Amino acid sequence: MKQVLKEPTSKFIKVRCSKCKNEQIVFGKPSSIVKCLVCSKNLIEPTGGKGKIKARILEVLE
């Protein structure tokens, strides 16, 4: 009997901090606030589903 595996609905996103221009890869559905590793500005906030992105999206990674 074959089991069908669902593909994940969440993605990793490459974003650029609007304050220091640092590029960082973040998870699209975070469970906690993700801060920039350089200047500590909030990049993405949890909302119970998809995160609220507060940075510039550069690329959505598959």
NUKOLKOL-893502 format. One line per field, with one value per residue (C-alpha): residue number from 1; residue in one letter; x, z, y. Coordinates in nm, 3 decimals. Example, Ala and Ser with C-alpha at 12.3 -4.5 7.8 and 13.67 -1.06 7.14 Angstrom:
BEGIN
resi: c(1:2) .
resn: c(a:s) .
east: c(1.230:1.367) .
up: c(0.780:0.714) .
north: c(-0.450:-0.106) .
END
This chain:
BEGIN
resi: c(1:2:3:4:5:6:7:8:9:10:11:12:13:14:15:16:17:18:19:20:21:22:23:24:25:26:27:28:29:30:31:32:33:34:35:36:37:38:39:40:41:42:43:44:45:46:47:48:49:50:51:52:53:54:55:56:57:58:59:60:61:62) .
resn: c(m:k:q:v:l:k:e:p:t:s:k:f:i:k:v:r:c:s:k:c:k:n:e:q:i:v:f:g:k:p:s:s:i:v:k:c:l:v:c:s:k:n:l:i:e:p:t:g:g:k:g:k:i:k:a:r:i:l:e:v:l:e) .
east: c(0.000:0.147:0.120:0.092:0.304:0.179:0.416:0.477:0.278:0.541:0.854:1.183:1.216:1.528:1.473:1.679:1.671:1.547:1.777:2.122:2.065:2.169:2.029:1.890:1.686:1.377:1.091:0.759:0.551:0.755:0.645:0.846:0.977:1.276:1.528:1.807:2.135:2.325:2.107:1.832:1.542:1.229:1.217:0.910:0.645:0.423:0.048:-0.067:-0.013:0.198:0.426:0.394:0.706:0.862:1.155:1.202:1.144:1.422:1.339:1.109:1.311:1.163) .
up: c(0.000:-0.108:0.111:-0.054:0.114:0.104:-0.007:0.258:0.208:0.373:0.208:0.300:0.192:0.124:0.258:0.281:0.596:0.523:0.787:0.723:0.386:0.530:0.335:0.538:0.479:0.699:0.733:0.587:0.885:1.193:1.548:1.695:1.588:1.352:1.389:1.161:1.265:1.212:1.349:1.539:1.346:1.323:0.982:1.023:1.293:1.361:1.297:1.357:0.991:0.736:0.897:0.857:0.661:0.749:0.506:0.130:-0.028:-0.268:-0.351:-0.249:-0.218:-0.320) .
north: c(0.000:0.334:0.639:0.976:1.241:1.598:1.869:2.135:2.455:2.672:2.805:2.964:3.327:3.532:3.884:4.204:4.413:4.765:4.915:4.759:4.580:4.241:3.944:3.659:3.341:3.310:3.060:3.178:3.054:3.144:3.061:3.350:3.690:3.667:3.948:4.064:3.902:4.230:4.513:4.321:4.482:4.264:4.094:3.872:3.835:3.532:3.562:3.204:3.115:3.296:3.551:3.926:4.024:4.360:4.338:4.333:3.991:3.899:3.538:3.253:2.934:2.598) .
END
